[in-house]
Every structure is written in structure tokens, then in C-alpha cells.
Amino acid sequence: MTERNTSGLAARGRRTIGASCFVALVLFSLIAPSVSALVTLTAASGATQIVSDTQCGAAVAWPLGGTIDITNGEDVYIPMEAHWNDHRTPLNKWGFQNTFTIQAFYRTTNYFRGYTVTTYGDTYDWDVFGETVPNVQEYTSMAILYSAYVYRNGDPIGTFLCYAEGTSYYYFD
């Protein structure tokens, strides 16, 4: 029976694993500082309902807000569900804009995200969208205004057929 000397192979394998771990650690240390954590807030929900060319409704349900524990530099994601329902039949020549917005006021910056769907009747659907506020710090606060509204294509800006809004306040600890 012949014995094989495997001590050299084992040592070489340990050196390869050690070198691989070292390279992985160096790469992680270079990449990790640029990757920030993401805190997701409770989603708000907005809904629009169009009954006729002159009648509609809008509603917003928003989280109460409160205190959130974070680590300095984390990003905060603000989601909102958007639901729209256009009951007009048959399909109508008037396109209506179903618009949903998130407006976050943090420090001196206004973060805004809007989502708009044009409907012509006989449409029901929903989607989720959101806005991210980067680099949120401990011991700061944020106000978030959620809105849902409907206006007819071609009408002047700010001419809403129906409108709803709600505001949440958060403190980051």
C-alpha cells in the first residue's frame, strides 16, 4: 500500500481559502459604506371614482405617523397605493386624469412623486408607487402630504373635479 503525502495540498487549499476570504473582505469594506439601509413606512392609499362627466369622488387613507427608530444615513421609502375607478359608459371622449401624489418635507427639501392615469370610462385598476428620502438622520422629523384628485384633460391646472388629502408626521429617533 502506498501512502500519499497530502499535507502540501491541504496547506495550499487553506492558503487559497484564506486569500479568497481576504479579497471578499476588502471588496465588502469598499462597497459597504456606499450601501445604505432602507426603512419602508406604512403605505398610504388613495382612490378616485368617476361617476359622470361632472361627478367624482376622491379619498385618501394615510398612516398616523409616529416615531421610527433609524440609524443615521438610512433612506426612507414612502409607498402609496393608487386605486382608480371610472364608471362612465360607453367610453367617453373626455379623458380624466386620476392623479395621486406624495410630498415629503424633510429638512429644507421637498421630495415629490406623482402618479397619473388617464381614463376614458369603464376602467378599474390599481398600482403602487413611492418616493425615497435619502440620508435621513436621527432626531429629525418629516411631514408627508398624500393626495388624490381628478381633473379633466384640457382644464386649467388646479381645476379639480374632486380632491382629497391627508398628512402624516414622523420623528426619527
C-alpha positions as CSV (number, residue, x, y, z in Angstrom):
1,M,0.0,0.0,0.0
2,T,1.4,3.4,-1.0
3,E,0.9,6.4,1.3
4,R,0.4,9.8,-0.2
5,N,1.7,12.9,1.4
6,T,-1.3,15.3,1.3
7,S,0.0,17.9,3.8
8,G,1.2,20.2,1.0
9,L,-2.2,20.0,-0.8
10,A,-4.0,20.8,2.5
11,A,-1.8,23.8,3.2
12,R,-2.2,25.1,-0.4
13,G,-6.1,24.7,0.0
14,R,-6.1,26.7,3.3
15,R,-4.0,29.4,1.7
16,T,-6.4,29.7,-1.3
17,I,-9.4,29.9,1.0
18,G,-7.7,32.4,3.2
19,A,-6.8,34.6,0.2
20,S,-10.3,34.4,-1.1
21,C,-11.8,35.4,2.2
22,F,-9.3,38.3,2.4
23,V,-10.3,39.5,-1.1
24,A,-14.0,39.3,-0.3
25,L,-13.5,41.2,3.0
26,V,-11.6,44.0,1.2
27,L,-14.3,44.3,-1.5
28,F,-17.0,44.3,1.1
29,S,-15.3,47.1,3.0
30,L,-15.1,49.2,-0.1
31,I,-18.7,48.6,-1.2
32,A,-20.5,48.6,2.2
33,P,-20.1,52.3,3.1
34,S,-21.9,53.3,-0.1
35,V,-24.8,50.9,0.6
36,S,-27.4,52.4,3.0
37,A,-30.3,50.6,4.7
38,L,-33.8,51.3,3.6
39,V,-36.7,51.9,6.0
40,T,-40.1,51.4,4.5
41,L,-43.0,53.3,6.0
42,T,-46.6,52.1,6.2
43,A,-48.3,52.6,2.8
44,A,-51.0,55.3,2.3
45,S,-53.9,54.6,0.0
46,G,-55.6,56.9,-2.4
47,A,-58.7,56.2,-4.5
48,T,-60.6,58.1,-7.2
49,Q,-64.1,57.3,-8.6
50,I,-65.6,58.9,-11.6
51,V,-69.4,58.6,-11.9
52,S,-70.1,61.0,-14.8
53,D,-68.5,63.9,-16.7
54,T,-69.4,66.2,-13.7
55,Q,-69.4,63.9,-10.7
56,C,-66.5,62.1,-9.0
57,G,-65.1,61.3,-5.6
58,A,-61.6,61.1,-4.1
59,A,-60.4,59.6,-0.8
60,V,-57.1,59.2,1.0
61,A,-56.2,56.9,3.9
62,W,-52.9,57.7,5.4
63,P,-50.8,56.3,8.3
64,L,-50.9,58.2,11.6
65,G,-47.1,58.6,11.6
66,G,-45.2,58.4,14.9
67,T,-41.6,57.7,16.0
68,I,-39.3,55.5,13.9
69,D,-36.0,54.1,15.1
70,I,-33.3,54.6,12.5
71,T,-29.6,54.7,12.1
72,N,-28.1,57.9,10.8
73,G,-27.9,57.9,7.0
74,E,-30.7,55.4,6.3
75,D,-33.0,56.0,3.3
76,V,-36.8,56.2,4.0
77,Y,-39.2,54.8,1.4
78,I,-42.7,56.2,1.3
79,P,-45.2,53.9,-0.6
80,M,-48.7,54.7,-1.7
81,E,-51.4,52.5,-3.3
82,A,-53.3,54.2,-6.1
83,H,-56.8,52.9,-7.0
84,W,-59.0,54.4,-9.7
85,N,-62.5,53.5,-11.0
86,D,-64.1,55.2,-14.0
87,H,-67.8,54.1,-14.2
88,R,-68.6,56.1,-17.3
89,T,-70.0,54.0,-20.2
90,P,-69.9,53.9,-23.1
91,L,-66.3,55.0,-23.5
92,N,-66.2,58.8,-23.3
93,K,-64.3,61.4,-25.4
94,W,-63.3,63.2,-22.2
95,G,-60.1,61.9,-20.7
96,F,-59.9,62.3,-17.0
97,Q,-56.6,62.5,-15.1
98,N,-56.6,60.4,-11.9
99,T,-53.6,61.8,-10.0
100,F,-52.0,60.6,-6.8
101,T,-49.1,62.4,-5.1
102,I,-46.7,62.0,-2.2
103,Q,-45.0,65.2,-1.0
104,A,-42.4,64.7,1.8
105,F,-41.0,67.7,3.6
106,Y,-37.6,66.9,5.2
107,R,-35.3,69.5,6.5
108,T,-35.1,72.1,3.7
109,T,-36.1,69.8,0.8
110,N,-39.4,69.0,-0.7
111,Y,-39.5,65.4,-2.2
112,F,-42.3,64.9,-4.6
113,R,-43.6,61.8,-6.5
114,G,-46.7,61.8,-8.6
115,Y,-48.6,59.1,-10.4
116,T,-51.2,59.8,-13.1
117,V,-53.5,57.6,-15.1
118,T,-55.8,58.9,-17.8
119,T,-59.2,57.1,-18.1
120,Y,-62.0,57.3,-20.7
121,G,-64.6,55.2,-18.9
122,D,-65.2,51.6,-17.9
123,T,-61.9,51.3,-16.1
124,Y,-60.9,50.0,-12.7
125,D,-57.3,49.2,-11.6
126,W,-54.6,50.0,-9.0
127,D,-50.9,50.2,-8.6
128,V,-48.2,51.1,-6.0
129,F,-45.7,53.8,-6.3
130,G,-43.4,55.6,-3.9
131,E,-40.8,58.2,-3.1
132,T,-37.4,57.7,-1.3
133,V,-36.0,60.3,1.0
134,P,-32.2,59.7,1.2
135,N,-29.8,60.1,4.2
136,V,-32.3,60.6,7.0
137,Q,-30.7,61.5,10.3
138,E,-31.7,60.7,13.9
139,Y,-33.5,63.3,15.9
140,T,-35.2,64.9,12.8
141,S,-38.8,65.0,11.6
142,M,-40.7,64.7,8.4
143,A,-44.1,65.7,7.2
144,I,-45.7,63.8,4.4
145,L,-48.7,65.0,2.4
146,Y,-50.7,62.4,0.4
147,S,-53.3,63.4,-2.2
148,A,-55.7,62.0,-4.7
149,Y,-57.6,64.1,-7.2
150,V,-59.4,64.1,-10.6
151,Y,-59.4,66.7,-13.4
152,R,-60.5,66.7,-17.0
153,N,-57.9,66.9,-19.8
154,G,-57.6,70.4,-21.0
155,D,-58.9,72.0,-17.9
156,P,-56.6,74.7,-16.3
157,I,-54.1,73.4,-13.8
158,G,-55.6,73.4,-10.3
159,T,-59.2,72.9,-11.5
160,F,-60.1,69.7,-9.7
161,L,-63.4,67.9,-10.1
162,C,-62.7,66.2,-6.7
163,Y,-59.8,66.3,-4.3
164,A,-58.7,64.6,-1.0
165,E,-55.5,64.8,1.1
166,G,-54.0,63.8,4.4
167,T,-50.8,64.4,6.3
168,S,-48.6,62.1,8.4
169,Y,-45.8,63.3,10.7
170,Y,-42.8,61.2,11.6
171,Y,-40.0,61.7,14.1
172,F,-36.8,59.7,13.6
173,D,-35.1,58.6,16.8
